[in-house]
Amino acid sequence: MGWLYLYGPCKLIKDYRPYYIKKAWYRLQHLYIRHKLSPQLKHLGKHPFIVKPWHIEIFGGPVSIGDNITLLGCRDKKTRLTVWSDKKDINGIIIGDHVLISPGARISAANSITIADSCMLASRVYITDSDWHGIYDRSMPPEEESFVVLEENVWVGDSAIVCKGVTIGRNSIIGAGAVVTSDIPPGVIAAGNPAKIIKRLDPEKPFVTRKDRFADTDKMTQLFESAEKEFLHGNTLTGWIRSIFFPEKND
């Protein structure tokens, strides 16, 4: 149900929880975020929408996340934000405002990975700024430092890999399964291994970003709560328990 306000009406699996049970579930998630997830971060911005935060794994730091993040975890696809470095003066992972990170995404930094506002990472995306081992001395990490930059409103498709030293320009799209080994300019679609430009986007057409769409957080919260109440109207505790232990074909 949580996606109705993001994507519009669609056929969903019936949620039999009463509204007060759903609210209690959200409060549990908020408690976990506040007491378990947030202390591991250098910064967590306002209005985070984090689903199943116990499936979000954070190792090392610094990791900074901006306002209005949509961060999704899943039992079979852990989302991992990792900084492996013994240096104290690195940027680590910096994530901007209104960014979407889907289940199974992995972001691994040895120095600096920056993801600007309104970027979208699909499921199983992998972003790294290091090879993690030297070419000739594989017992040690490489000495050179590198970085990755995703400029504003970049969309990275399912299972794509973004390698060290890469900058992806504003509004560009990386196709599913692509391997990005060199810079991608703004306003293009790139795909393949290694990723190559396959199309240039129309510069005359305006872009509507996640920040444009969801900037009014108070309004979106009200719409979301109203939709939840309508969707869950009439649900009962006994009906919810029945759906868990004695599911029917149409559940």
PESUL-V831847 format. One record per run of one state. SS is the DSSP state (H for helix, E for strand, C for the rest). FROM is the first residue (numbers start at 1). TO is the last residue. If there is no record, write none. Layout:
ss->{SS	SS}
from->{FROM	FROM}
to->{TO	TO}
This chain:
ss->{C	H	C	H	C	E	C	E	C	H	E	C	E	C	E	C	E	C	E	C	E	C	E	C	E	C	E	C	E	C	E	C	E	C	E	C	E	C	E	C	E	C	E	C	E	C	E	C	E	C	E	C	E	C	H	C	H	C	H	C}
from->{1	4	8	19	41	43	45	49	52	53	56	60	63	66	70	73	74	75	77	78	79	84	92	96	100	102	106	110	112	116	120	122	126	129	147	151	155	157	161	163	167	169	173	175	179	181	184	185	188	192	193	194	196	201	210	215	217	233	237	246}
to->{3	7	18	40	42	44	48	51	52	55	59	62	65	69	72	73	74	76	77	78	83	91	95	99	101	105	109	111	115	119	121	125	128	146	150	154	156	160	162	166	168	172	174	178	180	183	184	187	191	192	193	195	200	209	214	216	232	236	245	251}
